[in-house]
Amino acid sequence: MNTPAPFDAALRRTLDDGLLALGLDPATVSKPLLDYLALLVRWN
């Protein structure tokens, strides 16, 4: 069963760009952290 991502592709690109700006590799960041960041971006 496929579960949908909690954020869309545009938000994911924004998060990836932000992580790269901080010197972090988005591929190594855990999924729960990405979900939390997506929630923060949506609330702001």
PDB file of N, CA, C, O and CB in Angstrom:
ATOM      1  N   MET A   1       0.844  -1.185   0.000  1.00  0.00           N
ATOM      2  CA  MET A   1       0.000   0.000   0.000  1.00  0.00           C
ATOM      3  C   MET A   1       0.886   1.244   0.000  1.00  0.00           C
ATOM      4  O   MET A   1       1.741   1.403   0.871  1.00  0.00           O
ATOM      5  CB  MET A   1      -0.958   0.001   1.223  1.00  0.00           C
ATOM      6  N   ASN A   2       0.683   2.095  -0.950  1.00  0.00           N
ATOM      7  CA  ASN A   2       1.437   3.344  -1.028  1.00  0.00           C
ATOM      8  C   ASN A   2       0.759   4.406  -0.188  1.00  0.00           C
ATOM      9  O   ASN A   2      -0.444   4.638  -0.305  1.00  0.00           O
ATOM     10  CB  ASN A   2       1.571   3.817  -2.486  1.00  0.00           C
ATOM     11  N   THR A   3       1.543   5.047   0.658  1.00  0.00           N
ATOM     12  CA  THR A   3       1.014   6.164   1.433  1.00  0.00           C
ATOM     13  C   THR A   3       1.517   7.447   0.800  1.00  0.00           C
ATOM     14  O   THR A   3       2.688   7.531   0.430  1.00  0.00           O
ATOM     15  CB  THR A   3       1.434   6.072   2.938  1.00  0.00           C
ATOM     16  N   PRO A   4       0.666   8.439   0.669  1.00  0.00           N
ATOM     17  CA  PRO A   4       1.090   9.684   0.028  1.00  0.00           C
ATOM     18  C   PRO A   4       2.086  10.447   0.896  1.00  0.00           C
ATOM     19  O   PRO A   4       2.060  10.364   2.124  1.00  0.00           O
ATOM     20  CB  PRO A   4      -0.121  10.565  -0.270  1.00  0.00           C
ATOM     21  N   ALA A   5       2.941  11.174   0.240  1.00  0.00           N
ATOM     22  CA  ALA A   5       3.893  12.021   0.958  1.00  0.00           C
ATOM     23  C   ALA A   5       3.130  13.136   1.660  1.00  0.00           C
ATOM     24  O   ALA A   5       2.121  13.614   1.143  1.00  0.00           O
ATOM     25  CB  ALA A   5       4.967  12.609  -0.009  1.00  0.00           C
ATOM     26  N   PRO A   6       3.599  13.556   2.832  1.00  0.00           N
ATOM     27  CA  PRO A   6       2.896  14.611   3.562  1.00  0.00           C
ATOM     28  C   PRO A   6       3.095  15.996   2.951  1.00  0.00           C
ATOM     29  O   PRO A   6       2.537  16.978   3.442  1.00  0.00           O
ATOM     30  CB  PRO A   6       3.353  14.626   4.997  1.00  0.00           C
ATOM     31  N   PHE A   7       3.877  16.076   1.897  1.00  0.00           N
ATOM     32  CA  PHE A   7       4.109  17.363   1.260  1.00  0.00           C
ATOM     33  C   PHE A   7       4.264  17.166  -0.239  1.00  0.00           C
ATOM     34  O   PHE A   7       4.635  16.087  -0.701  1.00  0.00           O
ATOM     35  CB  PHE A   7       5.354  18.057   1.852  1.00  0.00           C
ATOM     36  N   ASP A   8       3.980  18.206  -0.981  1.00  0.00           N
ATOM     37  CA  ASP A   8       4.033  18.108  -2.439  1.00  0.00           C
ATOM     38  C   ASP A   8       5.459  18.305  -2.957  1.00  0.00           C
ATOM     39  O   ASP A   8       6.375  18.605  -2.191  1.00  0.00           O
ATOM     40  CB  ASP A   8       3.095  19.141  -3.074  1.00  0.00           C
ATOM     41  N   ALA A   9       5.626  18.135  -4.252  1.00  0.00           N
ATOM     42  CA  ALA A   9       6.957  18.194  -4.868  1.00  0.00           C
ATOM     43  C   ALA A   9       7.606  19.569  -4.718  1.00  0.00           C
ATOM     44  O   ALA A   9       8.813  19.659  -4.495  1.00  0.00           O
ATOM     45  CB  ALA A   9       6.863  17.833  -6.342  1.00  0.00           C
ATOM     46  N   ALA A  10       6.823  20.634  -4.837  1.00  0.00           N
ATOM     47  CA  ALA A  10       7.395  21.985  -4.712  1.00  0.00           C
ATOM     48  C   ALA A  10       7.919  22.222  -3.299  1.00  0.00           C
ATOM     49  O   ALA A  10       8.991  22.799  -3.121  1.00  0.00           O
ATOM     50  CB  ALA A  10       6.343  23.056  -5.071  1.00  0.00           C
ATOM     51  N   LEU A  11       7.170  21.780  -2.305  1.00  0.00           N
ATOM     52  CA  LEU A  11       7.620  21.938  -0.919  1.00  0.00           C
ATOM     53  C   LEU A  11       8.847  21.081  -0.669  1.00  0.00           C
ATOM     54  O   LEU A  11       9.761  21.503   0.041  1.00  0.00           O
ATOM     55  CB  LEU A  11       6.498  21.565   0.070  1.00  0.00           C
ATOM     56  N   ARG A  12       8.882  19.904  -1.232  1.00  0.00           N
ATOM     57  CA  ARG A  12      10.042  19.024  -1.069  1.00  0.00           C
ATOM     58  C   ARG A  12      11.294  19.674  -1.658  1.00  0.00           C
ATOM     59  O   ARG A  12      12.367  19.613  -1.059  1.00  0.00           O
ATOM     60  CB  ARG A  12       9.784  17.656  -1.739  1.00  0.00           C
ATOM     61  N   ARG A  13      11.156  20.298  -2.837  1.00  0.00           N
ATOM     62  CA  ARG A  13      12.306  20.995  -3.441  1.00  0.00           C
ATOM     63  C   ARG A  13      12.771  22.138  -2.543  1.00  0.00           C
ATOM     64  O   ARG A  13      13.973  22.354  -2.386  1.00  0.00           O
ATOM     65  CB  ARG A  13      11.941  21.539  -4.845  1.00  0.00           C
ATOM     66  N   THR A  14      11.827  22.868  -1.955  1.00  0.00           N
ATOM     67  CA  THR A  14      12.180  23.968  -1.057  1.00  0.00           C
ATOM     68  C   THR A  14      12.940  23.446   0.158  1.00  0.00           C
ATOM     69  O   THR A  14      13.949  24.023   0.564  1.00  0.00           O
ATOM     70  CB  THR A  14      10.917  24.727  -0.610  1.00  0.00           C
ATOM     71  N   LEU A  15      12.448  22.350   0.734  1.00  0.00           N
ATOM     72  CA  LEU A  15      13.130  21.751   1.883  1.00  0.00           C
ATOM     73  C   LEU A  15      14.523  21.259   1.495  1.00  0.00           C
ATOM     74  O   LEU A  15      15.488  21.480   2.227  1.00  0.00           O
ATOM     75  CB  LEU A  15      12.299  20.589   2.455  1.00  0.00           C
ATOM     76  N   ASP A  16      14.626  20.595   0.350  1.00  0.00           N
ATOM     77  CA  ASP A  16      15.930  20.107  -0.106  1.00  0.00           C
ATOM     78  C   ASP A  16      16.900  21.263  -0.319  1.00  0.00           C
ATOM     79  O   ASP A  16      18.065  21.169   0.067  1.00  0.00           O
ATOM     80  CB  ASP A  16      15.779  19.301  -1.403  1.00  0.00           C
ATOM     81  N   ASP A  17      16.435  22.349  -0.928  1.00  0.00           N
ATOM     82  CA  ASP A  17      17.288  23.524  -1.149  1.00  0.00           C
ATOM     83  C   ASP A  17      17.752  24.114   0.178  1.00  0.00           C
ATOM     84  O   ASP A  17      18.910  24.506   0.317  1.00  0.00           O
ATOM     85  CB  ASP A  17      16.538  24.593  -1.968  1.00  0.00           C
ATOM     86  N   GLY A  18      16.855  24.176   1.143  1.00  0.00           N
ATOM     87  CA  GLY A  18      17.213  24.700   2.459  1.00  0.00           C
ATOM     88  C   GLY A  18      18.234  23.826   3.165  1.00  0.00           C
ATOM     89  O   GLY A  18      19.175  24.333   3.775  1.00  0.00           O
ATOM     90  N   LEU A  19      18.050  22.519   3.083  1.00  0.00           N
ATOM     91  CA  LEU A  19      19.010  21.601   3.702  1.00  0.00           C
ATOM     92  C   LEU A  19      20.376  21.719   3.038  1.00  0.00           C
ATOM     93  O   LEU A  19      21.404  21.713   3.715  1.00  0.00           O
ATOM     94  CB  LEU A  19      18.503  20.152   3.615  1.00  0.00           C
ATOM     95  N   LEU A  20      20.384  21.827   1.713  1.00  0.00           N
ATOM     96  CA  LEU A  20      21.654  21.990   1.002  1.00  0.00           C
ATOM     97  C   LEU A  20      22.335  23.296   1.393  1.00  0.00           C
ATOM     98  O   LEU A  20      23.559  23.343   1.513  1.00  0.00           O
ATOM     99  CB  LEU A  20      21.429  21.948  -0.515  1.00  0.00           C
ATOM    100  N   ALA A  21      21.553  24.358   1.593  1.00  0.00           N
ATOM    101  CA  ALA A  21      22.119  25.646   2.007  1.00  0.00           C
ATOM    102  C   ALA A  21      22.768  25.547   3.386  1.00  0.00           C
ATOM    103  O   ALA A  21      23.715  26.272   3.692  1.00  0.00           O
ATOM    104  CB  ALA A  21      21.031  26.730   2.016  1.00  0.00           C
ATOM    105  N   LEU A  22      22.246  24.641   4.211  1.00  0.00           N
ATOM    106  CA  LEU A  22      22.822  24.421   5.542  1.00  0.00           C
ATOM    107  C   LEU A  22      23.985  23.433   5.517  1.00  0.00           C
ATOM    108  O   LEU A  22      24.591  23.152   6.551  1.00  0.00           O
ATOM    109  CB  LEU A  22      21.751  23.921   6.494  1.00  0.00           C
ATOM    110  N   GLY A  23      24.290  22.912   4.339  1.00  0.00           N
ATOM    111  CA  GLY A  23      25.378  21.956   4.217  1.00  0.00           C
ATOM    112  C   GLY A  23      24.976  20.528   4.526  1.00  0.00           C
ATOM    113  O   GLY A  23      25.836  19.684   4.773  1.00  0.00           O
ATOM    114  N   LEU A  24      23.673  20.243   4.517  1.00  0.00           N
ATOM    115  CA  LEU A  24      23.184  18.895   4.798  1.00  0.00           C
ATOM    116  C   LEU A  24      22.745  18.223   3.506  1.00  0.00           C
ATOM    117  O   LEU A  24      22.189  18.869   2.618  1.00  0.00           O
ATOM    118  CB  LEU A  24      22.019  18.932   5.809  1.00  0.00           C
ATOM    119  N   ASP A  25      22.994  16.949   3.408  1.00  0.00           N
ATOM    120  CA  ASP A  25      22.563  16.178   2.241  1.00  0.00           C
ATOM    121  C   ASP A  25      21.141  15.682   2.485  1.00  0.00           C
ATOM    122  O   ASP A  25      20.920  14.891   3.403  1.00  0.00           O
ATOM    123  CB  ASP A  25      23.533  14.980   1.959  1.00  0.00           C
ATOM    124  N   PRO A  26      20.169  16.128   1.683  1.00  0.00           N
ATOM    125  CA  PRO A  26      18.781  15.711   1.887  1.00  0.00           C
ATOM    126  C   PRO A  26      18.595  14.197   1.862  1.00  0.00           C
ATOM    127  O   PRO A  26      17.674  13.683   2.496  1.00  0.00           O
ATOM    128  CB  PRO A  26      17.906  16.335   0.836  1.00  0.00           C
ATOM    129  N   ALA A  27      19.445  13.481   1.148  1.00  0.00           N
ATOM    130  CA  ALA A  27      19.315  12.028   1.068  1.00  0.00           C
ATOM    131  C   ALA A  27      19.658  11.348   2.390  1.00  0.00           C
ATOM    132  O   ALA A  27      19.236  10.216   2.631  1.00  0.00           O
ATOM    133  CB  ALA A  27      20.208  11.487  -0.033  1.00  0.00           C
ATOM    134  N   THR A  28      20.420  12.027   3.250  1.00  0.00           N
ATOM    135  CA  THR A  28      20.816  11.410   4.513  1.00  0.00           C
ATOM    136  C   THR A  28      19.963  11.875   5.692  1.00  0.00           C
ATOM    137  O   THR A  28      20.114  11.369   6.803  1.00  0.00           O
ATOM    138  CB  THR A  28      22.269  11.709   4.794  1.00  0.00           C
ATOM    139  N   VAL A  29      19.075  12.828   5.458  1.00  0.00           N
ATOM    140  CA  VAL A  29      18.203  13.323   6.525  1.00  0.00           C
ATOM    141  C   VAL A  29      17.040  12.349   6.691  1.00  0.00           C
ATOM    142  O   VAL A  29      16.456  11.895   5.707  1.00  0.00           O
ATOM    143  CB  VAL A  29      17.683  14.769   6.210  1.00  0.00           C
ATOM    144  N   SER A  30      16.714  12.037   7.921  1.00  0.00           N
ATOM    145  CA  SER A  30      15.671  11.043   8.177  1.00  0.00           C
ATOM    146  C   SER A  30      14.289  11.541   7.758  1.00  0.00           C
ATOM    147  O   SER A  30      14.014  12.740   7.789  1.00  0.00           O
ATOM    148  CB  SER A  30      15.657  10.668   9.652  1.00  0.00           C
ATOM    149  N   LYS A  31      13.435  10.612   7.369  1.00  0.00           N
ATOM    150  CA  LYS A  31      12.083  10.946   6.939  1.00  0.00           C
ATOM    151  C   LYS A  31      11.296  11.657   8.041  1.00  0.00           C
ATOM    152  O   LYS A  31      10.612  12.632   7.731  1.00  0.00           O
ATOM    153  CB  LYS A  31      11.348   9.687   6.506  1.00  0.00           C
ATOM    154  N   PRO A  32      11.347  11.230   9.310  1.00  0.00           N
ATOM    155  CA  PRO A  32      10.600  11.971  10.339  1.00  0.00           C
ATOM    156  C   PRO A  32      11.024  13.439  10.443  1.00  0.00           C
ATOM    157  O   PRO A  32      10.189  14.309  10.694  1.00  0.00           O
ATOM    158  CB  PRO A  32      10.782  11.300  11.690  1.00  0.00           C
ATOM    159  N   LEU A  33      12.312  13.715  10.251  1.00  0.00           N
ATOM    160  CA  LEU A  33      12.764  15.105  10.289  1.00  0.00           C
ATOM    161  C   LEU A  33      12.209  15.881   9.099  1.00  0.00           C
ATOM    162  O   LEU A  33      11.798  17.031   9.250  1.00  0.00           O
ATOM    163  CB  LEU A  33      14.302  15.173  10.300  1.00  0.00           C
ATOM    164  N   LEU A  34      12.194  15.267   7.926  1.00  0.00           N
ATOM    165  CA  LEU A  34      11.618  15.931   6.753  1.00  0.00           C
ATOM    166  C   LEU A  34      10.132  16.204   6.954  1.00  0.00           C
ATOM    167  O   LEU A  34       9.641  17.265   6.569  1.00  0.00           O
ATOM    168  CB  LEU A  34      11.830  15.078   5.497  1.00  0.00           C
ATOM    169  N   ASP A  35       9.410  15.254   7.554  1.00  0.00           N
ATOM    170  CA  ASP A  35       7.986  15.456   7.833  1.00  0.00           C
ATOM    171  C   ASP A  35       7.789  16.627   8.790  1.00  0.00           C
ATOM    172  O   ASP A  35       6.887  17.442   8.598  1.00  0.00           O
ATOM    173  CB  ASP A  35       7.362  14.176   8.422  1.00  0.00           C
ATOM    174  N   TYR A  36       8.626  16.712   9.813  1.00  0.00           N
ATOM    175  CA  TYR A  36       8.535  17.799  10.785  1.00  0.00           C
ATOM    176  C   TYR A  36       8.829  19.147  10.114  1.00  0.00           C
ATOM    177  O   TYR A  36       8.120  20.125  10.350  1.00  0.00           O
ATOM    178  CB  TYR A  36       9.513  17.557  11.957  1.00  0.00           C
ATOM    179  N   LEU A  37       9.857  19.196   9.292  1.00  0.00           N
ATOM    180  CA  LEU A  37      10.183  20.436   8.584  1.00  0.00           C
ATOM    181  C   LEU A  37       9.046  20.855   7.659  1.00  0.00           C
ATOM    182  O   LEU A  37       8.742  22.043   7.545  1.00  0.00           O
ATOM    183  CB  LEU A  37      11.478  20.269   7.780  1.00  0.00           C
ATOM    184  N   ALA A  38       8.424  19.891   7.004  1.00  0.00           N
ATOM    185  CA  ALA A  38       7.297  20.202   6.122  1.00  0.00           C
ATOM    186  C   ALA A  38       6.146  20.811   6.910  1.00  0.00           C
ATOM    187  O   ALA A  38       5.504  21.752   6.445  1.00  0.00           O
ATOM    188  CB  ALA A  38       6.823  18.941   5.387  1.00  0.00           C
ATOM    189  N   LEU A  39       5.885  20.286   8.090  1.00  0.00           N
ATOM    190  CA  LEU A  39       4.830  20.857   8.929  1.00  0.00           C
ATOM    191  C   LEU A  39       5.164  22.287   9.333  1.00  0.00           C
ATOM    192  O   LEU A  39       4.294  23.157   9.315  1.00  0.00           O
ATOM    193  CB  LEU A  39       4.613  19.995  10.178  1.00  0.00           C
ATOM    194  N   LEU A  40       6.411  22.534   9.697  1.00  0.00           N
ATOM    195  CA  LEU A  40       6.817  23.892  10.064  1.00  0.00           C
ATOM    196  C   LEU A  40       6.638  24.861   8.903  1.00  0.00           C
ATOM    197  O   LEU A  40       6.163  25.981   9.092  1.00  0.00           O
ATOM    198  CB  LEU A  40       8.270  23.902  10.530  1.00  0.00           C
ATOM    199  N   VAL A  41       7.014  24.436   7.712  1.00  0.00           N
ATOM    200  CA  VAL A  41       6.877  25.298   6.540  1.00  0.00           C
ATOM    201  C   VAL A  41       5.408  25.582   6.263  1.00  0.00           C
ATOM    202  O   VAL A  41       5.053  26.711   5.924  1.00  0.00           O
ATOM    203  CB  VAL A  41       7.539  24.652   5.308  1.00  0.00           C
ATOM    204  N   ARG A  42       4.554  24.584   6.402  1.00  0.00           N
ATOM    205  CA  ARG A  42       3.123  24.780   6.157  1.00  0.00           C
ATOM    206  C   ARG A  42       2.508  25.740   7.172  1.00  0.00           C
ATOM    207  O   ARG A  42       1.633  26.530   6.818  1.00  0.00           O
ATOM    208  CB  ARG A  42       2.390  23.438   6.200  1.00  0.00           C
ATOM    209  N   TRP A  43       2.946  25.685   8.411  1.00  0.00           N
ATOM    210  CA  TRP A  43       2.364  26.535   9.455  1.00  0.00           C
ATOM    211  C   TRP A  43       2.783  27.990   9.313  1.00  0.00           C
ATOM    212  O   TRP A  43       2.085  28.886   9.789  1.00  0.00           O
ATOM    213  CB  TRP A  43       2.762  26.024  10.826  1.00  0.00           C
ATOM    214  N   ASN A  44       3.909  28.233   8.667  1.00  0.00           N
ATOM    215  CA  ASN A  44       4.409  29.609   8.549  1.00  0.00           C
ATOM    216  C   ASN A  44       3.993  30.243   7.294  1.00  0.00           C
ATOM    217  O   ASN A  44       4.332  31.400   7.045  1.00  0.00           O
ATOM    218  CB  ASN A  44       5.879  29.653   8.641  1.00  0.00           C
TER     219      ASN A  44
END
